[in-house]
Each structure stands twice: as structure tokens, then as C-alpha cells.
Amino acid sequence: MTDANRRTVLVTGANSGLGKALALAFAGDGMRVGMLVRNEERGRAARDEIVAATGNQDIRLFVADLGSQQEVRRAAGEILDRFVRLDVLINNAGTAYASRRTSPEGLERSLAVNHLGPFLLTGLLLERIKTSAPARIVNVGTKMDTAMDLEDLHWTRRRYRMMQAYGQSKLGNLHFTFELARRLEGTGVSVNCVFPGVFRSNLGGSDGAQGIFWKAVDLLLGWALPTPARAAERVLYAARSPDLDGVTGQYLGDRRSLKAPAQALDADANRRLWTISERLVGSPYNTAPSSA
């Protein structure tokens, strides 16, 4: 295999936790790995650790805040300049905020980071992914029985609640997965969403979401929770198992399908959120609307 044809993966949120465990595993597989991180210093430290652990020097660092559409567009351009193929995209990065915050575009920030950032990034990279087919897109989701308020995505009419805002923004990953899978049918690109389970995580830790209560829970019960490396096994299965060749539009747990919240199973709601998302980020997609 020539260097230009080396299998390539991009992992977002790759400097710590689940994202770092995934980048380490892919590097150990001998793949070319792109690490998209928000903090360059922490990203460089993580990259150096992965290179030292695997001996794989082909690890590329990209820096962007997924909450900033300008930064996402810049990073996507750098990724396309660097990678001639993109076989796997892992949309892993996510966060939570203790109080309502807004992105540079004035959008509620958990929605901007957890849903709109991956939506935009994927759209900007999609043609490269399609030319690399068979290829896989894996969205890392959560498991909360909730529904998005499509009339108030930015929490301007409701009292902001951290976990509800987080859960609803992450539900966007399922809407996105199901609609994109329908749009990409027949292209050789599969799109699935994975719930990695509950594990020791720094979710929101750098964004003020891990208060005294959650830190106490981690101190008391953290020892009993799976490690990020263990949680990564579910995502790795979705990203590389031959069992899932051609399988798309699934919500997966531990090697099995999970039942999605009712709203995410509504094709009309999927399409509606897609339309809203395109309006909020511009239209990076050249895919036909689903007919389902």
C-alpha cells in the first residue's frame, strides 16, 4: 500500500478520555490518524504519548473549537489538504455547560458543539469520505429518553437546565445519523451512532460542568466505572468490525441495536432538524433529501 492509499481515520475530541483511547487504538492498527482537538498544548501531549506507545509516526494534529463554525471550516480545509482519503470519521467530541452560553455565531453552545459542529464538519468532509468508500461515519451518542424542542433549540424561551440541554443536543446526533444514512444509501458510506456506555469521563470538565457533586460522585464511585479504553471497544466495533459491513442507520450499544427515543425515529423530525441545521451552519451537503 502506498503512503497516499494508507487507511485514514479522523477522531474529534482526541486529546483525552474516549477520543484519546480511540486514537491510540487506531494508531496501533497502523492507520494514519487525524486528531481534532480544541487545545493545542493538550493535543500535542496526547499525540506524543500515542506515538511513543505505538511507534506510529503518522499522527496529524488539527486544532479547532467545534463551537465555532469559522474554526470548523478552517480545520476541515486543513484536513482535506492533508488527507487524500478519509476511511473513518469518528464524531466523538462533546461537552456540557453549567449555565447557558452562546457560540461565536450566537447559538446555544451545547447545541453548537454537540450537534451543529459535527453536522458541519461531516458535511465539509463528506465528498472525501465518499471517494474513500467503503467508509464509515460513527457518531458517539448518549442514552437519554428525551426530545428536542425544535421551536426553542437555543433555550431562549425556557429555563436553562444543563442535563436537559446536553441530552437534547446529543439527541441531535441520532436525528443526524438516521437522516444522513438515508441520504447516503448506495454510496458505500455507512453512518451509525454508538452509545459507549457510562464510563469515567471528563465530560464538561474544562467547561465548568463538573461541579462539587459530580466530583464527589467520581471520587466515591469512579473506581467502579469502566475506563475510556473499555468504552472505546463499542466505538471500535462500529468503526472496524466486518460484522457491520454495509450496516447503516443503526443506534448501537454493546454490539447490539438500541431503541432510540421516539422523536429520533420520526423521519419527519429527522428531516426538519436537518433543514434547521443547514440553515444555522450554511449548507455544506450535496445530498438528496430522503424519501422515507
N, C-alpha and C positions, 0 to 999 in steps of 0.2 A: 504494500500500500504506500503510495507516495504521500509526502507530507501534506499536500493540498487535499488529499482524499481522506485524511485522518478523521475518524468519527469525533464529532464535536458536541459538547453539551454546555448550556448556559444555566447557571443556578443563581437566582436572586436571593438576597439576604444571606450571602455565603460566608460572612466573616465569623459567625458564631452559631451555636446551637444546631438545629436541624440542618440548616443550609451548609454549614461547615462540614458536618458529618457526610452530607451528600457529596460535596465537592471532593472530600477525601476519598470516598468510595469510587467515584468516577475516575479520579486520578490514579487510584490503584488498579483500575481496569485498563489503564493505558490510554484513555481518551484525552483529547485536547479539552481543557476545561476553562470556561469563562466564569469568573466570579464577579457578580454585580453587587456592589456594597455601597453603603451610604457614607461610611467613614473610611477615608483612605488609609490612615495610620493603622486602624484595626484590621483593615483588609490586607495590608501588606504583611502584617504579623501572621495572619491566618494563612496567607499564601506561602510564606516561608516555612511554616510548620508542615503544610501539606507536601511541599517539595521535599523537605527533609525526611518526611515519613515514607514517601512513595518513590522518591528518585525521579519522579516525572517533572521535567522542567517546563513542559508545555502548558503552563497555567497562566492565564491572562486576567488582569485585574481591570475592572471598569467601575467607575465611581459615579453614582447618581442617587439623588433623593427621589424615590418613586412618587412622592407627593408633589413634585414639581414637573409639570409637563415639559417645560423647556429643558430640564436636565434629562428627562427620559428620552426626548428626541435627540439630544446631543449624544447620549450614551448609545442609543440604537445606531446612529450613524457610525460611531467608533466600532461597534460590534460588526456591522456589515463591512466596514473597511478591513477589519482584521480577519474575519472568518468567511471563507469561501463556501462553507457548508455549515448547517446547524441541524443536527440529527435529533437533539432532545432539548426542549426548553422546560425548565422547572420554575414555575412561578411560586416561589416559597415565601418571599418576604412579607411580613405583616406586622402590625403593631396595634396598640390601643392607647387611648388618651383619657386621662382622669377628668378632664374638662374639655368643653368644646373648643376646638381650634380650627383654623382655616388654612388652606394651602395658598401658595402664591397667586393662584387663579381665583381665590375667594371661595373655594369649595370646602365642605366639611372634611377635615383632614383624614379621619379613619376611612371614609369612603374613597378619598383621593389616593391613599396609599394602598389600601387592601383590595380595592376593585378597579378603580379607574387607571391606576398605574400599570398593573398587569394587562388590562384591556388595551391600553395604548401601546405598550411595549410589544405585546404579541402581534398586534396589527402591523407595526412598523417592521417586524422581523418575518412576517408570515410568508412573503414570497421566497425568501431564502430557505425557510423551513420546507416549503412545498417543493422546491427544486432539489432538496436533500431526501425526499421521500424514498422509502418508508421512514417516517419520522414521527416523533411523539411529543405532545404537549401535555404536561402534568401540572395541574393546579392544586396547590396544597390548601385544603379547606378545613373547616371545623365542623362540629356536630352540635347544632343548636336548633331547636324547633321554633323557628321564628319566621317572620315575613317582613319584607322591605316595605316601608311606606313610600310608595313611588310618587306621592304628592308632596312628600317632605323629606327627601333624601338628605338634606343638609341640616336637619334639626333646627329649623328656624321657627317652627310652629309648636314644637314640643319641648318639654324639659329634657335637657341632655342627660342621658344615662350611659355610663361608659360601656358596660357589658352589652346593653341593647344595641348601642351604636356599633360596637365591634362585631357582634353577631350578625347584624343586618348587612354590614359592609362585606363580611365574609360570605353571606348567603349570595352576594353578587357573584362570587366565584362559581357557584353552581349554575345560576342562570347563564352565565357566560360560557361555562363548559358545555351545557346542553345545546345552546344555540349555535356556538361555533362548531360543535361536532356535526350538527345538521348541515351547516353551510359548507363544511369541508368533506362531506360524503363523496367518496370516489376519488379523492385526491391522494390517498396513501398517507395522509396525516391523521393520526388519532388524537383525540382530546379527552382526557379523563380527569376527574377530581378525586383526590385522596384525603381521607381523614387519617392523620398519622397516629391518632390516639392521644391520651393525656400523658405528658412526659415533662421532665424538668426543663423548663424553658425560661428565657429572659424576656418573654413577650411584654412589650411596652416598658421594659426596664430603663431604656435610655430616653423614654418619652414621658416619664412621670407617672406611669400607670401602676407601678408596683409599690403600693403603699405599705404601711406598717402591718396591716392584716395579712396581705399576701406574702410578705417576707416572713412573717411568723409561721404561716402555713408551710412555706418551703423549709424552714428550719426544723419544724416538727415532723413533717411528712415527706419531705423531699427525698429522703433516703429510700422510700418505698416506691417512688415513681420511676418508670423506665428512663433510660438515658436517651439523649438525642440520637446516638448511634443505633439504639434499638428501634426508636421511632422511624428512623430513616429506612429500615427494612421494608416498610409498607410502600414508601415512595419509590424505592429502588425496584421493587417488584413491578410497579406500574410503568416504570421507565425502561426496563430492560428485559423483562421476562418474555420468552417466546409464547407463553400461555396467552398473552394478550395481543399477539399479532392480529391486527385487523379489528380489535375490540375498541369501540369508541363510544363516547357519550355515557360513561358509567360513573357512578359515585361509589368509590371503593373504600373499604376498611381494611381489615387484615385478610387480604386475598379473597375477599367476597364482596358482593354488592351490598350497599346500604340503602335504606329507604330515605329518600330526600324529603325535606319539608314540602308540604302541599304546593306552596306558591311556586317553588322551583320546578315542579312537574307540570306547570301550566305553560304550554307553548306560547300562548298569547302574552303572558307575563315575561317570558324569556325575550320575546321579540320587542316588547315595549321597553324593557330595561336596555336592550341593545341600542334601540333608537335614541333613548335618552343619553346613553353613554357616548354614542357617536357625536351627539350634539355638544356634550360637555368637553370632549377632547379633540374635536375635529374628526374627520372621517378617514382613519388610516387603512380601512379594509376595502378590498376589492372582491367581495364575496356576495353571491346572490342570496337574498332573503330565503329562509326556509319556507317550505310549503306545508309543513306539518301543522 
